[in-house]
């Protein structure tokens, strides 16, 4: 079982808590899914010229533009924008906790040619502490949260599993 809280876990928390549970318990089907493949291709091809991909403690896996002290997360659509925003806020929070302050962050949507600035407010930090505790609680459950159809089900890699 994944012991640390990664950015993907925060993302899934806001997308679907059942999906989060699957992921925490090693049921990682994302690798085969077309949408995820597209995401990976975007990750590799977008912004190649000025980005440096960094991985911190296997928690944060993100592009960093040194010149602007700016983190960049790439998403293909704004469909679950809130989840992406919280994922990036978590990165800022995680780094701040480790003494890295004054970073800026953006979510880039290359397919839409749009970008969104993300900041970490004091109240976000309080909210994140609740979210992180909640993630640990969900991860430690013996069985996944109940299946409830959500907007993202039709594009979810776990869809077949949920319908068994
Ligand atoms: S199919 Fe729907 S309920 Fe099941 S994990 Fe995916 S998003 Fe969650």
Backbone and ligand atoms as CSV (ligand in chain L), in Angstrom:
chain,resi,resn,atom,element,x,y,z
A,1,UNK,N,N,0.853,-1.202,0.000
A,1,UNK,CA,C,0.000,0.000,0.000
A,1,UNK,C,C,0.890,1.256,0.000
A,2,UNK,N,N,0.513,2.220,-0.803
A,2,UNK,CA,C,1.295,3.473,-0.878
A,2,UNK,C,C,1.274,4.165,0.487
A,3,UNK,N,N,2.461,4.460,1.028
A,3,UNK,CA,C,2.510,5.015,2.389
A,3,UNK,C,C,2.502,6.547,2.390
A,4,UNK,N,N,3.035,7.157,1.344
A,4,UNK,CA,C,3.081,8.615,1.342
A,4,UNK,C,C,1.917,9.190,0.555
A,5,UNK,N,N,1.678,10.455,0.792
A,5,UNK,CA,C,0.593,11.100,0.037
A,5,UNK,C,C,1.211,11.820,-1.156
A,6,UNK,N,N,0.876,11.335,-2.325
A,6,UNK,CA,C,1.420,11.940,-3.540
A,6,UNK,C,C,0.413,12.936,-4.120
A,7,UNK,N,N,0.911,13.726,-5.071
A,7,UNK,CA,C,0.036,14.692,-5.739
A,7,UNK,C,C,-1.126,14.014,-6.443
A,8,UNK,N,N,-0.859,12.837,-7.004
A,8,UNK,CA,C,-1.927,12.107,-7.710
A,8,UNK,C,C,-3.030,11.715,-6.729
A,9,UNK,N,N,-2.643,11.354,-5.505
A,9,UNK,CA,C,-3.647,10.977,-4.499
A,9,UNK,C,C,-4.535,12.168,-4.146
A,10,UNK,N,N,-3.935,13.337,-4.035
A,10,UNK,CA,C,-4.739,14.535,-3.749
A,10,UNK,C,C,-5.680,14.791,-4.926
A,11,UNK,N,N,-5.163,14.609,-6.118
A,11,UNK,CA,C,-5.980,14.800,-7.326
A,11,UNK,C,C,-7.177,13.842,-7.311
A,12,UNK,N,N,-6.902,12.566,-7.062
A,12,UNK,CA,C,-7.981,11.574,-7.052
A,12,UNK,C,C,-8.979,11.828,-5.932
A,13,UNK,N,N,-8.509,12.342,-4.822
A,13,UNK,CA,C,-9.428,12.651,-3.704
A,13,UNK,C,C,-10.552,13.558,-4.186
A,14,UNK,N,N,-10.192,14.511,-5.024
A,14,UNK,CA,C,-11.202,15.456,-5.508
A,14,UNK,C,C,-11.967,14.938,-6.723
A,15,UNK,N,N,-11.390,13.954,-7.407
A,15,UNK,CA,C,-12.089,13.369,-8.570
A,15,UNK,C,C,-13.100,12.334,-8.097
A,16,UNK,N,N,-12.640,11.381,-7.283
A,16,UNK,CA,C,-13.498,10.283,-6.814
A,16,UNK,C,C,-12.756,9.538,-5.696
A,17,UNK,N,N,-13.412,9.424,-4.559
A,17,UNK,CA,C,-12.724,8.820,-3.402
A,17,UNK,C,C,-12.550,7.307,-3.579
A,18,UNK,N,N,-13.414,6.717,-4.360
A,18,UNK,CA,C,-13.270,5.279,-4.652
A,18,UNK,C,C,-12.020,5.046,-5.531
A,19,UNK,N,N,-11.867,5.916,-6.480
A,19,UNK,CA,C,-10.680,5.853,-7.344
A,19,UNK,C,C,-9.409,6.017,-6.501
A,20,UNK,N,N,-9.460,6.925,-5.554
A,20,UNK,CA,C,-8.331,7.134,-4.643
A,20,UNK,C,C,-8.012,5.832,-3.902
A,21,UNK,N,N,-9.030,5.164,-3.410
A,21,UNK,CA,C,-8.820,3.915,-2.662
A,21,UNK,C,C,-8.163,2.865,-3.566
A,22,UNK,N,N,-8.693,2.699,-4.787
A,22,UNK,CA,C,-8.103,1.739,-5.732
A,22,UNK,C,C,-6.620,2.037,-5.922
A,23,UNK,N,N,-6.347,3.301,-6.149
A,23,UNK,CA,C,-4.969,3.716,-6.430
A,23,UNK,C,C,-4.062,3.415,-5.233
A,24,UNK,N,N,-4.531,3.769,-4.033
A,24,UNK,CA,C,-3.737,3.547,-2.814
A,24,UNK,C,C,-3.466,2.065,-2.587
A,25,UNK,N,N,-4.362,1.214,-3.064
A,25,UNK,CA,C,-4.217,-0.215,-2.841
A,25,UNK,C,C,-3.555,-0.910,-4.035
A,26,UNK,N,N,-2.863,-0.149,-4.840
A,26,UNK,CA,C,-2.037,-0.720,-5.895
A,26,UNK,C,C,-2.775,-1.150,-7.142
A,27,UNK,N,N,-4.064,-0.830,-7.216
A,27,UNK,CA,C,-4.818,-1.158,-8.432
A,27,UNK,C,C,-4.619,-0.022,-9.421
A,28,UNK,N,N,-3.506,-0.073,-10.101
A,28,UNK,CA,C,-3.170,1.035,-10.989
A,28,UNK,C,C,-3.437,0.649,-12.432
A,29,UNK,N,N,-4.597,1.013,-12.928
A,29,UNK,CA,C,-4.963,0.648,-14.296
A,29,UNK,C,C,-4.770,1.815,-15.242
A,30,UNK,N,N,-4.283,2.899,-14.706
A,30,UNK,CA,C,-4.198,4.111,-15.506
A,30,UNK,C,C,-3.278,3.964,-16.707
A,31,UNK,N,N,-2.253,3.103,-16.562
A,31,UNK,CA,C,-1.255,2.977,-17.620
A,31,UNK,C,C,-1.845,2.575,-18.963
A,32,UNK,N,N,-2.974,1.858,-18.924
A,32,UNK,CA,C,-3.511,1.341,-20.180
A,32,UNK,C,C,-4.563,2.253,-20.788
A,33,UNK,N,N,-4.985,3.222,-20.054
A,33,UNK,CA,C,-6.140,3.977,-20.501
A,33,UNK,C,C,-5.755,5.079,-21.494
A,34,UNK,N,N,-6.585,5.174,-22.524
A,34,UNK,CA,C,-6.282,6.092,-23.626
A,34,UNK,C,C,-6.088,7.543,-23.157
A,35,UNK,N,N,-6.972,7.987,-22.250
A,35,UNK,CA,C,-6.872,9.361,-21.766
A,35,UNK,C,C,-5.579,9.604,-21.009
A,36,UNK,N,N,-5.166,8.577,-20.278
A,36,UNK,CA,C,-3.939,8.725,-19.510
A,36,UNK,C,C,-2.748,8.726,-20.458
A,37,UNK,N,N,-2.845,7.886,-21.499
A,37,UNK,CA,C,-1.776,7.878,-22.501
A,37,UNK,C,C,-1.643,9.256,-23.136
A,38,UNK,N,N,-2.776,9.862,-23.451
A,38,UNK,CA,C,-2.749,11.194,-24.050
A,38,UNK,C,C,-2.084,12.173,-23.090
A,39,UNK,N,N,-2.435,12.038,-21.813
A,39,UNK,CA,C,-1.824,12.893,-20.794
A,39,UNK,C,C,-0.315,12.739,-20.771
A,40,UNK,N,N,0.147,11.478,-20.915
A,40,UNK,CA,C,1.596,11.229,-20.884
A,40,UNK,C,C,2.278,11.819,-22.108
A,41,UNK,N,N,1.619,11.690,-23.252
A,41,UNK,CA,C,2.199,12.236,-24.480
A,41,UNK,C,C,2.305,13.759,-24.357
A,42,UNK,N,N,1.246,14.360,-23.826
A,42,UNK,CA,C,1.269,15.812,-23.601
A,42,UNK,C,C,2.431,16.172,-22.694
A,43,UNK,N,N,2.578,15.377,-21.656
A,43,UNK,CA,C,3.621,15.628,-20.674
A,43,UNK,C,C,4.993,15.643,-21.338
A,44,UNK,N,N,5.186,14.706,-22.287
A,44,UNK,CA,C,6.486,14.594,-22.933
A,44,UNK,C,C,6.715,15.664,-23.999
A,45,UNK,N,N,5.651,16.025,-24.696
A,45,UNK,CA,C,5.833,16.899,-25.859
A,45,UNK,C,C,5.634,18.377,-25.565
A,46,UNK,N,N,4.886,18.696,-24.521
A,46,UNK,CA,C,4.548,20.096,-24.305
A,46,UNK,C,C,5.681,20.818,-23.600
A,47,UNK,N,N,5.885,22.012,-23.966
A,47,UNK,CA,C,6.826,22.886,-23.267
A,47,UNK,C,C,8.219,22.280,-23.165
A,48,UNK,N,N,8.611,21.517,-24.176
A,48,UNK,CA,C,9.888,20.819,-24.061
A,48,UNK,C,C,11.070,21.775,-23.933
A,49,UNK,N,N,10.936,22.905,-24.552
A,49,UNK,CA,C,12.105,23.760,-24.662
A,49,UNK,C,C,12.558,24.406,-23.356
A,50,UNK,N,N,11.582,24.870,-22.536
A,50,UNK,CA,C,12.024,25.640,-21.376
A,50,UNK,C,C,11.749,24.962,-20.035
A,51,UNK,N,N,11.338,23.717,-20.081
A,51,UNK,CA,C,11.002,23.059,-18.816
A,51,UNK,C,C,12.068,22.088,-18.347
A,52,UNK,N,N,12.056,21.908,-17.046
A,52,UNK,CA,C,12.896,20.869,-16.467
A,52,UNK,C,C,11.989,20.022,-15.593
A,53,UNK,N,N,11.946,18.745,-15.891
A,53,UNK,CA,C,11.068,17.887,-15.109
A,53,UNK,C,C,11.755,17.518,-13.797
A,54,UNK,N,N,11.046,17.684,-12.693
A,54,UNK,CA,C,11.658,17.346,-11.411
A,54,UNK,C,C,10.774,16.370,-10.651
A,55,UNK,N,N,11.452,15.587,-9.830
A,55,UNK,CA,C,10.740,14.643,-8.973
A,55,UNK,C,C,11.295,14.830,-7.561
A,56,UNK,N,N,10.419,15.190,-6.622
A,56,UNK,CA,C,10.876,15.417,-5.247
A,56,UNK,C,C,10.254,14.354,-4.358
A,57,UNK,N,N,11.089,13.560,-3.740
A,57,UNK,CA,C,10.665,12.512,-2.790
A,57,UNK,C,C,9.610,11.571,-3.399
A,58,UNK,N,N,9.544,11.486,-4.701
A,58,UNK,CA,C,8.465,10.713,-5.362
A,58,UNK,C,C,7.075,11.214,-4.998
A,59,UNK,N,N,6.981,12.419,-4.497
A,59,UNK,CA,C,5.697,13.009,-4.097
A,59,UNK,C,C,5.280,14.009,-5.168
A,60,UNK,N,N,6.261,14.773,-5.577
A,60,UNK,CA,C,6.005,15.827,-6.549
A,60,UNK,C,C,6.701,15.465,-7.846
A,61,UNK,N,N,5.942,15.461,-8.912
A,61,UNK,CA,C,6.494,15.113,-10.208
A,61,UNK,C,C,5.989,16.187,-11.156
A,62,UNK,N,N,6.818,17.154,-11.419
A,62,UNK,CA,C,6.288,18.374,-12.018
A,62,UNK,C,C,7.364,19.092,-12.823
A,63,UNK,N,N,6.933,19.984,-13.663
A,63,UNK,CA,C,7.896,20.803,-14.395
A,63,UNK,C,C,8.190,22.067,-13.598
A,64,UNK,N,N,9.425,22.468,-13.656
A,64,UNK,CA,C,9.834,23.641,-12.883
A,64,UNK,C,C,10.616,24.586,-13.778
A,65,UNK,N,N,10.135,25.812,-13.867
A,65,UNK,CA,C,10.867,26.800,-14.657
A,65,UNK,C,C,11.686,27.643,-13.691
A,66,UNK,N,N,12.949,27.364,-13.678
A,66,UNK,CA,C,13.857,27.939,-12.690
A,66,UNK,C,C,13.849,29.472,-12.732
A,67,UNK,N,N,13.878,29.969,-13.921
A,67,UNK,CA,C,13.979,31.419,-14.112
A,67,UNK,C,C,12.849,32.168,-13.388
A,68,UNK,N,N,11.667,31.594,-13.395
A,68,UNK,CA,C,10.521,32.274,-12.775
A,68,UNK,C,C,10.143,31.672,-11.423
A,69,UNK,N,N,10.932,30.731,-10.937
A,69,UNK,CA,C,10.580,29.991,-9.691
A,69,UNK,C,C,9.123,29.530,-9.749
A,70,UNK,N,N,8.811,28.875,-10.840
A,70,UNK,CA,C,7.414,28.565,-11.111
A,70,UNK,C,C,7.234,27.067,-11.410
A,71,UNK,N,N,6.299,26.460,-10.684
A,71,UNK,CA,C,5.936,25.070,-10.964
A,71,UNK,C,C,4.877,25.044,-12.056
A,72,UNK,N,N,4.940,24.031,-12.919
A,72,UNK,CA,C,3.912,23.880,-13.949
A,72,UNK,C,C,3.368,22.463,-13.954
A,73,UNK,N,N,2.072,22.364,-13.856
A,73,UNK,CA,C,1.407,21.073,-13.995
A,73,UNK,C,C,0.638,21.129,-15.317
A,74,UNK,N,N,0.772,20.078,-16.121
A,74,UNK,CA,C,0.090,20.073,-17.415
A,74,UNK,C,C,-1.161,19.199,-17.340
A,75,UNK,N,N,-2.290,19.745,-17.752
A,75,UNK,CA,C,-3.535,18.966,-17.805
A,75,UNK,C,C,-4.112,19.089,-19.212
A,76,UNK,N,N,-4.858,18.054,-19.610
A,76,UNK,CA,C,-5.364,18.113,-20.987
A,76,UNK,C,C,-6.689,18.838,-21.098
A,77,UNK,N,N,-7.446,18.890,-19.997
A,77,UNK,CA,C,-8.711,19.617,-20.088
A,77,UNK,C,C,-9.031,20.244,-18.738
A,78,UNK,N,N,-10.047,21.110,-18.725
A,78,UNK,CA,C,-10.438,21.760,-17.483
A,78,UNK,C,C,-11.614,21.038,-16.835
A,79,UNK,N,N,-11.884,19.783,-17.293
A,79,UNK,CA,C,-13.081,19.061,-16.846
A,79,UNK,C,C,-13.125,18.890,-15.335
A,80,UNK,N,N,-12.002,18.590,-14.723
A,80,UNK,CA,C,-11.984,18.453,-13.266
A,80,UNK,C,C,-10.943,19.421,-12.725
A,81,UNK,N,N,-11.191,20.653,-13.052
A,81,UNK,CA,C,-10.215,21.698,-12.751
A,81,UNK,C,C,-9.924,21.802,-11.255
A,82,UNK,N,N,-10.968,21.665,-10.428
A,82,UNK,CA,C,-10.771,21.833,-8.994
A,82,UNK,C,C,-9.734,20.832,-8.470
A,83,UNK,N,N,-9.811,19.596,-8.969
A,83,UNK,CA,C,-8.867,18.565,-8.521
A,83,UNK,C,C,-7.431,18.957,-8.883
A,84,UNK,N,N,-7.250,19.469,-10.082
A,84,UNK,CA,C,-5.919,19.895,-10.519
A,84,UNK,C,C,-5.404,21.054,-9.680
A,85,UNK,N,N,-6.294,21.964,-9.344
A,85,UNK,CA,C,-5.895,23.116,-8.529
A,85,UNK,C,C,-5.432,22.651,-7.153
A,86,UNK,N,N,-6.173,21.713,-6.562
A,86,UNK,CA,C,-5.771,21.220,-5.234
A,86,UNK,C,C,-4.487,20.411,-5.296
A,87,UNK,N,N,-4.292,19.702,-6.381
A,87,UNK,CA,C,-3.035,18.964,-6.548
A,87,UNK,C,C,-1.855,19.935,-6.519
A,88,UNK,N,N,-1.990,21.032,-7.230
A,88,UNK,CA,C,-0.896,22.004,-7.298
A,88,UNK,C,C,-0.755,22.759,-5.963
A,89,UNK,N,N,-1.871,23.048,-5.324
A,89,UNK,CA,C,-1.789,23.677,-3.997
A,89,UNK,C,C,-1.035,22.750,-3.033
A,90,UNK,N,N,-1.284,21.450,-3.174
A,90,UNK,CA,C,-0.578,20.485,-2.319
A,90,UNK,C,C,0.923,20.541,-2.578
A,91,UNK,N,N,1.341,20.677,-3.820
A,91,UNK,CA,C,2.765,20.803,-4.113
A,91,UNK,C,C,3.356,22.023,-3.407
A,92,UNK,N,N,2.634,23.145,-3.503
A,92,UNK,CA,C,3.125,24.375,-2.854
A,92,UNK,C,C,3.201,24.174,-1.341
A,93,UNK,N,N,2.185,23.524,-0.802
A,93,UNK,CA,C,2.116,23.259,0.646
A,93,UNK,C,C,3.277,22.359,1.065
A,94,UNK,N,N,3.476,21.283,0.314
A,94,UNK,CA,C,4.518,20.301,0.637
A,94,UNK,C,C,5.895,20.964,0.645
A,95,UNK,N,N,6.122,21.794,-0.353
A,95,UNK,CA,C,7.427,22.449,-0.448
A,95,UNK,C,C,7.587,23.519,0.637
A,96,UNK,N,N,6.499,24.234,0.930
A,96,UNK,CA,C,6.557,25.251,1.989
A,96,UNK,C,C,6.891,24.608,3.333
A,97,UNK,N,N,6.277,23.449,3.601
A,97,UNK,CA,C,6.546,22.706,4.841
A,97,UNK,C,C,8.029,22.343,4.950
A,98,UNK,N,N,8.693,22.252,3.811
A,98,UNK,CA,C,10.111,21.894,3.795
A,98,UNK,C,C,10.993,23.105,3.530
A,99,UNK,N,N,10.426,24.285,3.770
A,99,UNK,CA,C,11.218,25.510,3.737
A,99,UNK,C,C,11.381,26.144,2.377
A,100,UNK,N,N,10.669,25.651,1.373
A,100,UNK,CA,C,10.774,26.260,0.042
A,100,UNK,C,C,9.574,27.196,-0.143
A,101,UNK,N,N,9.838,28.475,-0.013
A,101,UNK,CA,C,8.755,29.466,-0.078
A,101,UNK,C,C,8.825,30.257,-1.380
A,102,UNK,N,N,7.871,31.132,-1.518
A,102,UNK,CA,C,7.857,32.098,-2.630
A,102,UNK,C,C,7.864,31.455,-4.009
A,103,UNK,N,N,7.253,30.311,-4.113
A,103,UNK,CA,C,7.140,29.710,-5.444
A,103,UNK,C,C,5.818,30.124,-6.064
A,104,UNK,N,N,5.841,30.238,-7.358
A,104,UNK,CA,C,4.579,30.450,-8.082
A,104,UNK,C,C,4.203,29.120,-8.732
A,105,UNK,N,N,2.946,29.022,-9.138
A,105,UNK,CA,C,2.521,27.774,-9.785
A,105,UNK,C,C,1.469,28.071,-10.841
A,106,UNK,N,N,1.467,27.231,-11.841
A,106,UNK,CA,C,0.490,27.364,-12.929
A,106,UNK,C,C,0.048,25.988,-13.385
A,107,UNK,N,N,-1.193,25.924,-13.832
A,107,UNK,CA,C,-1.644,24.731,-14.553
A,107,UNK,C,C,-1.735,25.140,-16.017
A,108,UNK,N,N,-1.094,24.364,-16.858
A,108,UNK,CA,C,-1.122,24.640,-18.298
A,108,UNK,C,C,-2.060,23.653,-18.990
A,109,UNK,N,N,-2.854,24.181,-19.879
A,109,UNK,CA,C,-3.755,23.353,-20.692
A,109,UNK,C,C,-3.333,23.538,-22.150
A,110,UNK,N,N,-2.306,22.806,-22.596
A,110,UNK,CA,C,-1.780,23.060,-23.937
A,110,UNK,C,C,-2.798,22.855,-25.053
A,111,UNK,N,N,-3.717,21.898,-24.876
A,111,UNK,CA,C,-4.702,21.666,-25.938
A,111,UNK,C,C,-5.642,22.852,-26.069
A,112,UNK,N,N,-5.844,23.558,-24.971
A,112,UNK,CA,C,-6.748,24.720,-24.984
A,112,UNK,C,C,-5.973,26.027,-25.146
A,113,UNK,N,N,-4.656,25.911,-25.094
A,113,UNK,CA,C,-3.781,27.089,-25.125
A,113,UNK,C,C,-4.149,28.059,-23.998
A,114,UNK,N,N,-4.360,27.495,-22.815
A,114,UNK,CA,C,-4.711,28.317,-21.652
A,114,UNK,C,C,-3.786,27.981,-20.491
A,115,UNK,N,N,-3.718,28.908,-19.554
A,115,UNK,CA,C,-2.912,28.682,-18.367
A,115,UNK,C,C,-3.608,29.329,-17.180
A,116,UNK,N,N,-3.421,28.747,-15.992
A,116,UNK,CA,C,-4.138,29.225,-14.805
A,116,UNK,C,C,-3.146,29.339,-13.649
A,117,UNK,N,N,-3.070,30.523,-13.047
A,117,UNK,CA,C,-2.182,30.707,-11.889
A,117,UNK,C,C,-2.828,30.090,-10.651
A,118,UNK,N,N,-2.014,29.429,-9.826
A,118,UNK,CA,C,-2.514,28.809,-8.591
A,118,UNK,C,C,-1.703,29.348,-7.418
A,119,UNK,N,N,-2.414,29.751,-6.359
A,119,UNK,CA,C,-1.731,30.244,-5.153
A,119,UNK,C,C,-2.186,29.444,-3.953
A,120,UNK,N,N,-1.373,29.495,-2.917
A,120,UNK,CA,C,-1.713,28.795,-1.675
A,120,UNK,C,C,-2.045,29.834,-0.602
A,121,UNK,N,N,-3.322,29.965,-0.259
A,121,UNK,CA,C,-3.730,30.902,0.794
A,121,UNK,C,C,-3.682,30.193,2.148
A,122,UNK,N,N,-3.710,30.987,3.227
A,122,UNK,CA,C,-3.681,30.383,4.576
A,122,UNK,C,C,-4.831,29.401,4.764
A,123,UNK,N,N,-6.002,29.790,4.297
A,123,UNK,CA,C,-7.165,28.905,4.481
A,123,UNK,C,C,-7.027,27.612,3.647
A,124,UNK,N,N,-6.283,27.687,2.553
A,124,UNK,CA,C,-6.019,26.474,1.759
A,124,UNK,C,C,-5.170,25.486,2.565
A,125,UNK,N,N,-4.225,26.044,3.322
A,125,UNK,CA,C,-3.362,25.157,4.116
A,125,UNK,C,C,-4.191,24.417,5.157
A,126,UNK,N,N,-5.121,25.147,5.778
A,126,UNK,CA,C,-6.005,24.504,6.775
A,126,UNK,C,C,-6.855,23.426,6.095
A,127,UNK,N,N,-7.388,23.762,4.939
A,127,UNK,CA,C,-8.221,22.814,4.188
A,127,UNK,C,C,-7.408,21.576,3.798
A,128,UNK,N,N,-6.169,21.818,3.371
A,128,UNK,CA,C,-5.324,20.691,2.948
A,128,UNK,C,C,-5.027,19.742,4.103
A,129,UNK,N,N,-4.863,20.306,5.304
A,129,UNK,CA,C,-4.597,19.434,6.451
A,129,UNK,C,C,-5.779,18.488,6.682
A,130,UNK,N,N,-6.991,19.011,6.511
A,130,UNK,CA,C,-8.182,18.161,6.643
A,130,UNK,C,C,-8.189,17.108,5.527
A,131,UNK,N,N,-7.909,17.558,4.303
A,131,UNK,CA,C,-7.904,16.646,3.141
A,131,UNK,C,C,-6.868,15.532,3.330
A,132,UNK,N,N,-5.684,15.877,3.797
A,132,UNK,CA,C,-4.616,14.879,3.932
A,132,UNK,C,C,-4.991,13.818,4.973
A,133,UNK,N,N,-5.617,14.275,6.068
A,133,UNK,CA,C,-6.089,13.315,7.083
A,133,UNK,C,C,-7.168,12.407,6.510
A,134,UNK,N,N,-8.039,13.009,5.727
A,134,UNK,CA,C,-9.121,12.266,5.097
A,134,UNK,C,C,-8.563,11.222,4.119
A,135,UNK,N,N,-7.539,11.590,3.383
A,135,UNK,CA,C,-6.907,10.662,2.427
A,135,UNK,C,C,-6.341,9.454,3.186
A,136,UNK,N,N,-5.686,9.717,4.312
A,136,UNK,CA,C,-5.124,8.605,5.097
A,136,UNK,C,C,-6.240,7.699,5.615
A,137,UNK,N,N,-7.325,8.308,6.016
A,137,UNK,CA,C,-8.461,7.528,6.532
A,137,UNK,C,C,-9.035,6.637,5.423
A,138,UNK,N,N,-9.197,7.191,4.231
A,138,UNK,CA,C,-9.735,6.414,3.093
A,138,UNK,C,C,-8.757,5.293,2.716
A,139,UNK,N,N,-7.482,5.631,2.678
A,139,UNK,CA,C,-6.459,4.641,2.318
A,139,UNK,C,C,-6.473,3.450,3.281
A,140,UNK,N,N,-6.737,3.730,4.564
A,140,UNK,CA,C,-6.671,2.656,5.569
A,140,UNK,C,C,-7.936,1.801,5.626
A,141,UNK,N,N,-8.948,2.172,4.867
A,141,UNK,CA,C,-10.173,1.367,4.878
A,141,UNK,C,C,-9.942,-0.002,4.250
A,142,UNK,N,N,-10.675,-0.990,4.786
A,142,UNK,CA,C,-10.570,-2.359,4.254
A,142,UNK,C,C,-11.241,-2.479,2.885
A,143,UNK,N,N,-12.289,-1.741,2.707
A,143,UNK,CA,C,-13.017,-1.806,1.430
A,143,UNK,C,C,-13.160,-0.390,0.861
A,144,UNK,N,N,-13.338,-0.288,-0.459
A,144,UNK,CA,C,-13.420,1.051,-1.061
A,144,UNK,C,C,-14.712,1.767,-0.695
A,145,UNK,N,N,-14.711,3.093,-0.765
A,145,UNK,CA,C,-15.963,3.832,-0.583
A,145,UNK,C,C,-17.007,3.338,-1.581
A,146,UNK,N,N,-18.262,3.492,-1.230
A,146,UNK,CA,C,-19.361,2.984,-2.033
A,146,UNK,C,C,-19.339,3.563,-3.463
A,147,UNK,N,N,-19.744,2.741,-4.431
A,147,UNK,CA,C,-19.795,3.215,-5.816
A,147,UNK,C,C,-20.967,4.172,-6.015
A,148,UNK,N,N,-20.645,5.337,-6.447
A,148,UNK,CA,C,-21.694,6.293,-6.822
A,148,UNK,C,C,-21.259,6.896,-8.146
A,149,UNK,N,N,-22.133,6.910,-9.105
A,149,UNK,CA,C,-21.756,7.447,-10.410
A,149,UNK,C,C,-21.412,8.925,-10.276
A,150,UNK,N,N,-20.241,9.272,-10.778
A,150,UNK,CA,C,-19.850,10.683,-10.814
A,150,UNK,C,C,-19.575,11.066,-12.268
A,151,UNK,N,N,-19.400,12.338,-12.475
A,151,UNK,CA,C,-19.237,12.859,-13.834
A,151,UNK,C,C,-18.110,12.152,-14.604
A,152,UNK,N,N,-17.043,11.799,-13.879
A,152,UNK,CA,C,-15.868,11.275,-14.561
A,152,UNK,C,C,-15.921,9.765,-14.828
A,153,UNK,N,N,-16.967,9.091,-14.360
A,153,UNK,CA,C,-17.002,7.618,-14.494
A,153,UNK,C,C,-16.764,7.152,-15.930
A,154,UNK,N,N,-17.388,7.802,-16.882
A,154,UNK,CA,C,-17.309,7.281,-18.257
A,154,UNK,C,C,-15.894,7.359,-18.834
A,155,UNK,N,N,-15.061,8.214,-18.290
A,155,UNK,CA,C,-13.680,8.298,-18.779
A,155,UNK,C,C,-12.680,7.667,-17.811
A,156,UNK,N,N,-13.182,6.922,-16.854
A,156,UNK,CA,C,-12.301,6.428,-15.790
A,156,UNK,C,C,-11.733,5.055,-16.130
A,157,UNK,N,N,-10.448,4.857,-15.858
A,157,UNK,CA,C,-9.794,3.578,-16.127
A,157,UNK,C,C,-10.361,2.457,-15.264
A,158,UNK,N,N,-10.992,2.791,-14.148
A,158,UNK,CA,C,-11.539,1.777,-13.234
A,158,UNK,C,C,-13.011,1.478,-13.518
A,159,UNK,N,N,-13.531,2.043,-14.586
A,159,UNK,CA,C,-14.963,1.950,-14.843
A,159,UNK,C,C,-15.457,0.505,-14.837
A,160,UNK,N,N,-14.756,-0.391,-15.565
A,160,UNK,CA,C,-15.198,-1.792,-15.643
A,160,UNK,C,C,-15.187,-2.434,-14.268
A,161,UNK,N,N,-14.174,-2.107,-13.507
A,161,UNK,CA,C,-14.040,-2.673,-12.167
A,161,UNK,C,C,-15.211,-2.244,-11.284
A,162,UNK,N,N,-15.607,-1.010,-11.391
A,162,UNK,CA,C,-16.711,-0.495,-10.575
A,162,UNK,C,C,-18.036,-1.136,-10.953
A,163,UNK,N,N,-18.156,-1.551,-12.209
A,163,UNK,CA,C,-19.449,-2.083,-12.661
A,163,UNK,C,C,-19.578,-3.583,-12.452
A,164,UNK,N,N,-18.515,-4.235,-11.955
A,164,UNK,CA,C,-18.594,-5.698,-11.733
A,164,UNK,C,C,-19.653,-5.982,-10.686
L,1,LIG,S1,S,-15.702,4.486,-12.385
L,1,LIG,FE1,FE,-16.547,6.241,-11.310
L,1,LIG,S2,S,-16.899,5.517,-9.196
L,1,LIG,FE2,FE,-15.512,4.064,-10.188
L,1,LIG,S3,S,-13.480,4.758,-9.616
L,1,LIG,FE3,FE,-13.957,5.653,-11.602
L,1,LIG,S4,S,-14.810,7.669,-11.185
L,1,LIG,FE4,FE,-14.867,6.478,-9.269
